[in-house]
Amino acid sequence: MYKKALKAAALASVIGIGFSSAPAAAAPVISCTTTSCTFGNADPTVVAGPFNDSYTFVLPYARTFVGQIFSQAVNFPVDNVNFVSNGVRLDGVQFANTSVGNPEIRDITTVLAAGTHTITVRGSAGPDGFYTGTATLGGVPEPMTWAMMFLGFGLVGAGLRRRSKQTVRVAYA
């Protein structure tokens, strides 16, 4: 009984592989340090046609995210990468279109909360077209830092206001 089930499972997997349209590709990897991230499909040996890539990264605390993605082509215009009009997004927020053609450039600046974030890239490319993306991660002041800064401004303002009420007498001999 066990052998029959094992044979049936093996046969089903072979049939499933035979009907798949393309081999499963490895998921793109995003590399983040404390100050920057890099992502993209920098291997120009991809198959021509549409693509839909997703990159996930985790931030331990809130950060400013300044990102840019640009397309490149080994042989322009044959291998050019074209991003879908709303195809480059960070957590569902569209990157702004900076330049079209070769290279096609999109960018975004936003503040991200701590947690998991996803960049999705949709478009089409020639056989030797590829894209790369970079992001700079900046610090975001914590609420206590903001409170101390406003308190400091308030004290300086109060000191200046108090000083302006003093009268100065000038006496000539």
C-alpha positions as CSV (number, residue, x, y, z in Angstrom):
1,M,0.0,0.0,0.0
2,Y,2.8,2.4,1.0
3,K,4.7,1.6,-2.2
4,K,1.7,2.3,-4.4
5,A,1.1,5.7,-2.7
6,L,4.8,6.6,-3.2
7,K,4.7,5.6,-6.9
8,A,1.5,7.6,-7.4
9,A,3.1,10.7,-5.8
10,A,6.2,10.3,-7.9
11,L,4.2,9.9,-11.1
12,A,2.1,13.0,-10.2
13,S,5.2,15.1,-9.6
14,V,6.7,14.0,-13.0
15,I,3.4,14.9,-14.8
16,G,3.3,18.2,-13.0
17,I,6.9,19.0,-14.0
18,G,6.1,18.1,-17.6
19,F,3.2,20.6,-17.7
20,S,4.9,23.5,-16.1
21,S,5.5,26.4,-18.5
22,A,9.0,27.3,-17.2
23,P,11.4,26.2,-14.5
24,A,10.9,27.9,-11.2
25,A,13.4,30.7,-10.7
26,A,15.1,31.4,-7.4
27,A,13.5,34.3,-5.6
28,P,15.5,37.6,-6.0
29,V,17.4,38.5,-2.9
30,I,17.6,42.0,-1.4
31,S,20.7,42.9,0.5
32,C,20.4,45.5,3.3
33,T,23.0,47.0,5.7
34,T,22.4,49.5,8.4
35,T,22.6,52.4,5.9
36,S,21.7,51.0,2.4
37,C,20.0,48.3,0.4
38,T,20.7,46.9,-3.1
39,F,18.3,44.9,-5.2
40,G,17.5,44.1,-8.8
41,N,17.9,41.6,-11.6
42,A,21.5,42.4,-12.5
43,D,22.0,39.2,-14.5
44,P,21.6,40.1,-18.2
45,T,20.9,36.5,-19.2
46,V,17.2,36.6,-18.4
47,V,14.7,35.4,-20.8
48,A,13.0,38.1,-22.8
49,G,9.4,39.1,-21.9
50,P,7.4,40.3,-19.0
51,F,8.6,39.9,-15.4
52,N,7.2,40.4,-11.9
53,D,9.8,40.5,-9.1
54,S,9.3,41.0,-5.4
55,Y,11.9,42.0,-2.8
56,T,11.3,41.8,0.9
57,F,13.4,43.4,3.7
58,V,12.9,44.0,7.4
59,L,13.7,47.2,9.3
60,P,14.3,46.9,13.1
61,Y,13.1,50.5,13.6
62,A,11.6,53.4,11.6
63,R,13.9,54.8,8.9
64,T,13.9,57.3,6.0
65,F,14.0,55.3,2.7
66,V,15.4,57.1,-0.4
67,G,15.3,54.6,-3.2
68,Q,16.1,54.6,-7.0
69,I,15.7,51.9,-9.6
70,F,17.1,52.1,-13.2
71,S,17.0,49.9,-16.2
72,Q,20.0,49.0,-18.4
73,A,20.4,47.3,-21.7
74,V,23.3,45.5,-23.3
75,N,22.0,46.3,-26.8
76,F,19.7,49.3,-26.8
77,P,16.8,49.4,-27.9
78,V,16.5,45.6,-28.4
79,D,17.2,44.7,-24.8
80,N,15.6,47.7,-23.2
81,V,13.8,47.2,-19.9
82,N,10.4,48.9,-19.7
83,F,8.7,49.2,-16.3
84,V,4.9,49.1,-16.3
85,S,3.4,52.6,-15.8
86,N,2.7,51.8,-12.1
87,G,4.9,48.7,-11.8
88,V,7.6,49.8,-9.3
89,R,6.1,50.1,-5.8
90,L,7.2,50.1,-2.2
91,D,4.5,48.7,0.1
92,G,2.0,49.6,-2.6
93,V,3.2,53.2,-3.0
94,Q,4.3,54.0,-6.6
95,F,7.9,55.1,-7.4
96,A,7.9,58.5,-9.3
97,N,8.9,58.3,-12.9
98,T,12.1,60.3,-13.4
99,S,13.3,59.3,-16.9
100,V,12.1,57.0,-19.7
101,G,14.1,55.3,-22.4
102,N,17.6,54.0,-21.6
103,P,18.0,54.1,-18.7
104,E,14.4,54.3,-17.3
105,I,14.6,55.7,-13.8
106,R,12.1,55.6,-11.0
107,D,12.6,57.0,-7.4
108,I,10.9,57.3,-4.1
109,T,11.5,59.1,-0.7
110,T,9.4,58.1,2.3
111,V,9.6,57.2,6.0
112,L,9.1,53.5,6.8
113,A,7.9,52.1,10.1
114,A,9.7,49.2,11.7
115,G,8.7,45.9,10.2
116,T,8.6,44.0,6.9
117,H,8.5,45.9,3.6
118,T,8.2,44.8,0.0
119,I,9.4,46.3,-3.2
120,T,7.6,45.0,-6.3
121,V,8.9,45.5,-9.9
122,R,6.8,44.7,-13.0
123,G,7.7,45.3,-16.6
124,S,9.2,43.7,-19.7
125,A,12.7,43.3,-21.0
126,G,14.8,42.1,-23.9
127,P,17.0,39.0,-23.5
128,D,20.0,41.1,-22.2
129,G,18.1,43.8,-20.4
130,F,18.3,44.2,-16.6
131,Y,17.7,46.6,-13.8
132,T,19.3,47.6,-10.5
133,G,18.0,49.4,-7.5
134,T,19.6,51.1,-4.5
135,A,18.2,52.7,-1.4
136,T,19.7,54.8,1.4
137,L,18.4,54.3,4.9
138,G,18.5,57.4,7.1
139,G,17.6,57.8,10.7
140,V,14.3,59.1,12.0
141,P,14.4,61.0,15.3
142,E,12.5,59.2,18.1
143,P,9.6,61.0,19.8
144,M,11.7,61.9,22.9
145,T,14.3,63.5,20.7
146,W,11.6,65.7,19.0
147,A,10.2,66.6,22.5
148,M,13.6,67.7,23.8
149,M,14.3,69.7,20.6
150,F,11.0,71.6,20.9
151,L,11.6,72.1,24.7
152,G,15.0,73.6,23.8
153,F,13.5,75.9,21.2
154,G,10.9,77.0,23.7
155,L,13.5,77.8,26.4
156,V,15.6,79.8,23.9
157,G,12.5,81.7,22.7
158,A,11.5,82.4,26.3
159,G,15.0,83.7,27.1
160,L,15.0,85.9,24.1
161,R,11.5,87.3,24.9
162,R,12.6,88.0,28.5
163,R,15.7,89.7,27.4
164,S,13.8,92.0,25.0
165,K,11.7,93.5,28.0
166,Q,14.8,94.9,29.7
167,T,15.2,98.6,29.4
168,V,18.5,100.2,28.9
169,R,19.3,103.6,30.4
170,V,21.9,105.7,28.9
171,A,23.4,108.5,31.0
172,Y,25.8,111.2,29.7
173,A,28.2,112.9,32.0
